[in-house]
Each structure stands twice: as structure tokens, then as C-alpha cells.
Amino acid sequence: MKMELPNLRKQSGFTLVEIAIVLVIIGLLIGGVLKGREMITNAKIKRIENDFSGVSAAIYAYQDRYGSLPGDDPSASTRFSGTWAAADNGNGNGNIDGRWNSTNNGNESRKIWKHLRGAGLIAGPIDSTNASYQQPSNSFGGLVGIDLALYNLSGHNVVFGEIPGDIAQILEARGDDGVPSSGSIQSDNTQTAYNIDSRYDVGFRQ
């Protein structure tokens, strides 16, 4: 009589070594993603700081060349090539008037960008379209603008719109006193600390 052996199936699965290798790879991937995000964030923060320095330098260079502040220059329409009108001139009172995020091309806070573009100090069109007057964008998606005596800041200020609260904290820690309502970097917040879940318009004293 022939005896049949039971049909034994070979069990398949991962060994502990294989599982450990997979976990190490996953950990490396997650670490790489987090490190990449950190590098991108740091680059954006550095760009904010560089943009502040660049805009300030452009304003000083214009004033040094022409004896007037850009935006406030009463003779801008006669200085540069491109499309200009008398309405593009400033009033020459020594201030750049208008809100930093204005959409009115008649405000000096919008004219400043056309004046700087006309002088070749920043890139952009020099014509009668809104693009000639448009404020640049910052690395976090908001606008970059110029305002006068904004918040508790004196003089002209460079404003960066829609900055995340945690980034505003870093900017304060790197360049000021950490308090939103005092020092040379301030926001539209009257509190004593930034909320990391909120966004702020952050002004830098020029």
C-alpha cells in the first residue's frame, strides 16, 4: 500500500533582516524629504532678507542718481525710455505716499516700481500697463511694497505680505527683538508674539 505524504506549502514572508532594511530605507527617504523642505524654507527666508537689501539699495541708488525718491520723483516721465505720462511723476514732497499694497497706479507706492524699472534698477516692463506699476512678489507668495511710517515703524518701510507666522518668528530672531510690535521689524499684529498658524504683513525699517 502506497503512503501519500501531506502537501506541505512553503510559507513566504519577510525576514527580520529584510524588514529592518526596508525601515532604514523609509527612514532615509523621510529624512531626505524633511531635509529638502528645510533647505527650501531656508532659501525662501534668505530671499526675503536679500530682497529687503536689494529694494533698499535700489531706492538709495535712485535717490543718489536723481536727487529724488523713486515714486516721488517729479521728473521721472522725462528721464527714461518707454511709455510715460505726466501722471507718472511724483509730487516731490520727499515722501512715497500711498499704501504698500495699493492697486491704484496714481499712488506713489505704485509709481515707485515703474520709476525703478525705468532706471534699470529692477526688472520689468516700462509702459502704460499695470505690470509696470505692479509690486513684486516675495518668496512666500505675497507682495513686496513700500509704505510710510507703517505700524510703529518710522520712515519708509519695505513690507512683505502674507508671511507665515513661523517664518516671521525666524525673521525677527535673525534681525530684530522678536516682538511683532517693536524694533526694526514689525507686523500688523499688536500682540507680543506671532501665531505660527497665522500670516502677517511684515515691515522692515529701511
Secondary structure as UniProt FT lines:
FT   HELIX           16..66
FT   TURN            70..72
FT   TURN            74..75
FT   HELIX           76..78
FT   HELIX           86..88
FT   TURN            100..101
FT   TURN            105..106
FT   HELIX           108..118
FT   TURN            119..120
FT   HELIX           130..132
FT   TURN            139..140
FT   STRAND          143..148
FT   TURN            151..152
FT   STRAND          156..164
FT   HELIX           165..175
FT   TURN            180..181
FT   STRAND          185..187
FT   TURN            196..197
FT   STRAND          199..205
//
